[in-house]
Amino acid sequence: YPIRPMTINPKQYKYQQFLSNKDSKRRLPAFWEHGPFSEELQKNLNALDPNEKIYLSSGVPNKELFSVKNISVNHTLDLGHENVGTPGNDVLTNTFHIGNEAFSKNTSSSDYNSNVPIESVFEYSDQTHGLTSTVDLYNKLITKFNYFREDLPANKERRKNYDVMITSGTSASCFYLTQLLLDQNKTILVEEFTYPVILANVTMTDGHYAPFNLNMHATEENGENPIDVVYLDNLLSNWESIHPNKPYPTCLYTIPVQNPTGLVQSSKHRQEVYNICKKHNVLIIEDDPYGNILLTDEIEKDLNKTVTTYEDFSNQKDDYLNKLETAASYLSIDTEGIVFRCESVSKIFAPGLRVGVIIANKFFISRLKNIVECSTREISGASMTIFNECCYGMDKLLERQVQESNNIKELDGWIQWCMNLSHRYKLRQDILLNKLYETKAYKEKKLFECIEPKFGMFLCIQLNLKEKKPSVLESAENMKMGMQYMDYKLLEHNLSAIVGPKLSIDVEHSFKKSGFIRVTVAQATGKEQLSLAAEKIGKAIEDFFDEYLTPKQKYDVIL
């Protein structure tokens, strides 16, 4: 079979050094192509009418063979009543139909057909890195949320060097990125506490990883960077003496709205990290599925007022976007083309759709597209189409909500959805925190402190081990044993949470910081359950400190 050659623009040779040694071997045999042809045959073929060609080469089913002819979707901007989770009778809904209009069953005069043919949903995608319509949508969202700070002239020009690729979520994005960038001769730096799936992706490449330190004392009030930038710079400056048996790092993986700790990197903090990576020639993977979930007093105050006019919406939108810009994407400062931004709709729309995106320099996106072309050949056409049409449909819902259509701009409805979601998570966080602070474990015994996040959906509960159980801090083994018993006590109270050592990439390195519990406010069904959870957490923590390493200890610890 003819093989597609790997072509590199001379201006992009500086990026080639970052590619894994396997990347150049990923070539898809172009078995569907014909030729080469003689000049005479080419002339004859050019004279044929392409519209009359009969295709017998591809295994693409004819659209008439699809059982599903039409999809109807009902969606809303309303999140339902907190204690019930179901909408009331007065909730505005939008209904649209995908596919053959003859099969649509309109339930109201506001129903409409999306004009998306059913074959674009169920056929193989027009390109394996995402439907053109979804790529276009994400480019609009990038502009809407001002990721590149295009209000600055230099940044507007730089954006032309970037491209977008649709994936099936940030887990898939990280898999592709590690396949592209890592091999046995490369090392990736990872925050000492992280989402562990990244480690599984690294091990599949035979690459290496090493932790860099977080600053667990960083708060919005003290202004400290959640990443220990002094440690990071020293680590890269003295790599050979610190990690003599690992190759020098070529990339850094960070979750700027940190999972599991809830720490948030501001724009200033990201600039500090970027400067270090630029200095040491290290790429940055910015994994940010939570960045549009804003948990601040401003969003709570704004959204307690129901949006009934365009002026209400416009003021809230300005506040929301201005606050997001205080923690702007690494893309906004990427003068060297070294940033990969990964996003997903999983946390802000629906995880089951499996839709995400990578935004990066065009050279890297071209190589990532090649990986997808040679492997999974995703993404689901149904998932992309439903997401596309819901995003645009939210504009119609917002127009009806504020009874205004002239001033509503494209994708304003999506911003309203993100603000509604932020408000709901803020309410949930406040319920859990307030109840935790009322527990005996906190109020009287001072057994824990909380890292109060400003973005996202996670809450980090730090145990007061230094004063109450200092022996747990003496070694990594002691920490793992102690926090395993803490997990037992949570489970005994019918709670499912995650303890710190399970989220550490190297417990030996980070054991003194591992004495925490990560909880999420996402899954509980409402106020009563969150309040009950807080009470149970407080009691489980009391039991841990009362029992562990005493005659009262009920269970042997097994690691």
Secondary structure as GFF3:
##gff-version 3
##sequence-region A 1 559
A	DSSP	three_ten_helix	10	12	.	.	.	ID=ss1
A	DSSP	alpha_helix	13	16	.	.	.	ID=ss2
A	DSSP	three_ten_helix	23	25	.	.	.	ID=ss3
A	DSSP	alpha_helix	39	46	.	.	.	ID=ss4
A	DSSP	three_ten_helix	50	52	.	.	.	ID=ss5
A	DSSP	three_ten_helix	63	65	.	.	.	ID=ss6
A	DSSP	beta_strand	70	75	.	.	.	ID=ss7
A	DSSP	beta_strand	94	99	.	.	.	ID=ss8
A	DSSP	three_ten_helix	101	103	.	.	.	ID=ss9
A	DSSP	beta_strand	112	113	.	.	.	ID=ss10
A	DSSP	alpha_helix	118	122	.	.	.	ID=ss11
A	DSSP	alpha_helix	132	144	.	.	.	ID=ss12
A	DSSP	alpha_helix	153	158	.	.	.	ID=ss13
A	DSSP	three_ten_helix	159	161	.	.	.	ID=ss14
A	DSSP	beta_strand	162	167	.	.	.	ID=ss15
A	DSSP	alpha_helix	170	181	.	.	.	ID=ss16
A	DSSP	beta_strand	187	191	.	.	.	ID=ss17
A	DSSP	alpha_helix	197	203	.	.	.	ID=ss18
A	DSSP	beta_strand	208	212	.	.	.	ID=ss19
A	DSSP	alpha_helix	229	237	.	.	.	ID=ss20
A	DSSP	alpha_helix	239	242	.	.	.	ID=ss21
A	DSSP	beta_strand	249	254	.	.	.	ID=ss22
A	DSSP	alpha_helix	267	280	.	.	.	ID=ss23
A	DSSP	beta_strand	283	287	.	.	.	ID=ss24
A	DSSP	alpha_helix	297	303	.	.	.	ID=ss25
A	DSSP	alpha_helix	310	324	.	.	.	ID=ss26
A	DSSP	three_ten_helix	325	327	.	.	.	ID=ss27
A	DSSP	three_ten_helix	330	333	.	.	.	ID=ss28
A	DSSP	beta_strand	339	344	.	.	.	ID=ss29
A	DSSP	three_ten_helix	351	353	.	.	.	ID=ss30
A	DSSP	beta_strand	356	361	.	.	.	ID=ss31
A	DSSP	alpha_helix	362	374	.	.	.	ID=ss32
A	DSSP	alpha_helix	381	402	.	.	.	ID=ss33
A	DSSP	alpha_helix	412	438	.	.	.	ID=ss34
A	DSSP	alpha_helix	440	443	.	.	.	ID=ss35
A	DSSP	beta_strand	448	451	.	.	.	ID=ss36
A	DSSP	beta_strand	458	463	.	.	.	ID=ss37
A	DSSP	alpha_helix	465	468	.	.	.	ID=ss38
A	DSSP	three_ten_helix	470	474	.	.	.	ID=ss39
A	DSSP	alpha_helix	476	492	.	.	.	ID=ss40
A	DSSP	beta_strand	498	499	.	.	.	ID=ss41
A	DSSP	three_ten_helix	500	503	.	.	.	ID=ss42
A	DSSP	alpha_helix	507	510	.	.	.	ID=ss43
A	DSSP	three_ten_helix	511	513	.	.	.	ID=ss44
A	DSSP	beta_strand	516	520	.	.	.	ID=ss45
A	DSSP	alpha_helix	527	547	.	.	.	ID=ss46
###
